[in-house]
Amino acid sequence: MNDEQEVDEQNLRIVRPDGPPDIAEVKAWMGPEAYNCFSHITKTIERRYPGIFITEWLYGGKKHGWSLRYKKGKSFCTLIPEKDRLKIQLVFGAAERLKVEDIHGGLSSSVRNQYDTAKTYHDGKWLFLIVDSDEILDDIETLLTVKRKPKNLK
């Protein structure tokens, strides 16, 4: 990462337009704790959903910066590296929202509240979570299984 790293107005996102960040840049930008969460999620997806998803770095302009999307046909999840933290975006369609209702009570109160207050658009309910604890990581793994049943539950 260069010393003149461009950031959005809130100084959260990597927004330079000249190409996606490499892993060293992401790690430096996010810091060790957030990067450990990033690494945990990426390894979990690779282990539980081997060979299913493609990853692509998306550039959302100076307002949204770079994010890493997992998809197969439609989006599975999007990891958003921010300064000293990680955010994840999960979008739940109508059928998926019904499945979330089945597991809703097993989610942490924080994630339940964020899910309940997330905005629903024409293409689904958009949930953004700041990943900052093992409890949130556990809830994310549970929510990912709602979006797609894992091949491997290791």
C-alpha positions as CSV (number, residue, x, y, z in Angstrom):
1,M,0.0,0.0,0.0
2,N,1.4,3.4,-0.9
3,D,1.6,6.3,1.5
4,E,-0.9,8.3,-0.5
5,Q,-3.6,5.7,-0.3
6,E,-6.9,7.1,-1.6
7,V,-9.8,6.6,0.7
8,D,-13.5,7.5,0.7
9,E,-14.8,10.5,2.6
10,Q,-15.0,8.4,5.8
11,N,-11.5,7.1,5.3
12,L,-12.7,3.5,5.4
13,R,-12.3,1.9,2.0
14,I,-9.6,1.3,-0.5
15,V,-10.7,3.4,-3.4
16,R,-7.8,3.9,-5.8
17,P,-9.1,3.0,-9.2
18,D,-5.9,1.5,-10.8
19,G,-6.7,-2.1,-10.0
20,P,-7.8,-4.4,-7.2
21,P,-5.7,-4.6,-4.1
22,D,-3.4,-7.5,-3.5
23,I,-3.6,-9.6,-0.3
24,A,-0.7,-7.8,1.3
25,E,-2.4,-4.4,0.8
26,V,-5.7,-5.8,2.1
27,K,-4.0,-7.2,5.2
28,A,-2.2,-3.9,5.9
29,W,-5.3,-1.8,5.4
30,M,-7.5,-4.0,7.6
31,G,-5.0,-4.7,10.3
32,P,-4.3,-8.1,11.9
33,E,-7.6,-8.7,13.8
34,A,-9.9,-7.8,10.9
35,Y,-7.7,-9.7,8.4
36,N,-7.9,-12.8,10.6
37,C,-11.7,-12.6,10.2
38,F,-11.3,-12.1,6.4
39,S,-9.0,-15.1,6.2
40,H,-11.3,-17.2,8.4
41,I,-14.3,-16.5,6.1
42,T,-12.4,-17.1,2.8
43,K,-11.0,-20.4,4.1
44,T,-14.4,-21.5,5.4
45,I,-15.9,-20.8,2.0
46,E,-13.1,-22.7,0.2
47,R,-13.4,-25.6,2.6
48,R,-17.2,-25.9,2.8
49,Y,-18.0,-25.0,-0.8
50,P,-15.0,-26.3,-2.8
51,G,-14.9,-25.2,-6.4
52,I,-18.4,-23.7,-6.4
53,F,-17.8,-20.0,-6.4
54,I,-15.8,-17.6,-8.4
55,T,-14.3,-14.6,-6.7
56,E,-14.1,-11.2,-8.3
57,W,-12.8,-7.9,-7.0
58,L,-15.4,-5.2,-7.7
59,Y,-14.7,-1.5,-7.8
60,G,-17.6,0.7,-6.6
61,G,-16.0,4.0,-7.3
62,K,-14.7,6.5,-4.8
63,K,-17.8,6.1,-2.7
64,H,-17.6,2.3,-2.2
65,G,-14.1,1.3,-3.1
66,W,-13.0,-2.3,-3.6
67,S,-14.9,-5.4,-2.4
68,L,-14.4,-9.2,-2.9
69,R,-17.5,-10.9,-4.2
70,Y,-18.2,-14.7,-4.2
71,K,-20.7,-15.7,-6.7
72,K,-22.1,-18.5,-8.8
73,G,-24.8,-17.1,-11.0
74,K,-25.9,-14.8,-8.2
75,S,-24.0,-13.3,-5.4
76,F,-23.2,-15.5,-2.4
77,C,-21.5,-12.9,-0.2
78,T,-19.3,-9.8,-0.6
79,L,-16.4,-9.1,1.7
80,I,-15.7,-5.4,2.1
81,P,-12.2,-4.6,3.5
82,E,-12.4,-1.3,5.5
83,K,-9.7,0.5,7.5
84,D,-9.1,-1.6,10.6
85,R,-12.3,-3.7,10.1
86,L,-14.1,-6.1,7.8
87,K,-17.7,-5.8,6.7
88,I,-19.7,-8.5,4.9
89,Q,-22.8,-8.1,2.7
90,L,-25.3,-10.9,2.4
91,V,-28.5,-10.5,0.3
92,F,-31.4,-12.8,1.0
93,G,-34.1,-13.4,-1.6
94,A,-37.7,-14.3,-0.6
95,A,-37.1,-18.0,-0.3
96,E,-33.9,-17.4,1.7
97,R,-35.7,-15.0,4.1
98,L,-38.1,-17.8,4.9
99,K,-35.2,-20.1,5.8
100,V,-33.6,-17.3,8.0
101,E,-36.9,-17.3,10.0
102,D,-36.3,-20.9,10.8
103,I,-32.8,-20.2,12.3
104,H,-33.5,-16.7,13.5
105,G,-33.7,-17.6,17.2
106,G,-30.3,-19.3,17.1
107,L,-28.5,-16.1,15.9
108,S,-26.9,-13.7,18.3
109,S,-29.1,-10.8,19.5
110,S,-26.9,-8.3,17.6
111,V,-27.2,-10.2,14.3
112,R,-30.9,-10.8,14.8
113,N,-31.4,-7.1,15.4
114,Q,-29.4,-6.1,12.3
115,Y,-31.2,-8.7,10.2
116,D,-34.6,-7.4,11.4
117,T,-33.8,-3.8,10.6
118,A,-32.0,-4.4,7.3
119,K,-33.6,-2.8,4.3
120,T,-35.4,-5.0,1.8
121,Y,-35.1,-4.0,-1.8
122,H,-36.7,-5.5,-4.9
123,D,-33.9,-8.1,-5.1
124,G,-33.8,-9.1,-1.4
125,K,-32.9,-8.1,2.1
126,W,-29.5,-6.5,2.2
127,L,-27.7,-7.4,5.4
128,F,-24.3,-5.7,6.3
129,L,-22.4,-6.9,9.3
130,I,-19.2,-5.7,10.8
131,V,-17.2,-8.8,11.5
132,D,-15.5,-8.3,14.8
133,S,-16.1,-11.4,17.0
134,D,-16.2,-15.1,17.0
135,E,-19.9,-14.9,17.7
136,I,-20.5,-12.9,14.5
137,L,-18.3,-15.3,12.5
138,D,-20.4,-18.2,13.8
139,D,-23.6,-16.4,12.7
140,I,-22.1,-15.7,9.3
141,E,-21.4,-19.4,8.8
142,T,-25.0,-20.2,9.7
143,L,-26.4,-17.5,7.4
144,L,-24.2,-18.8,4.5
145,T,-25.7,-22.2,4.9
146,V,-29.1,-20.6,4.4
147,K,-27.9,-19.2,1.1
148,R,-26.4,-22.6,0.0
149,K,-26.0,-25.9,1.6
150,P,-22.3,-26.7,2.1
151,K,-20.7,-29.7,0.3
152,N,-18.3,-30.2,3.3
153,L,-19.3,-29.5,6.9
154,K,-15.7,-29.7,8.1
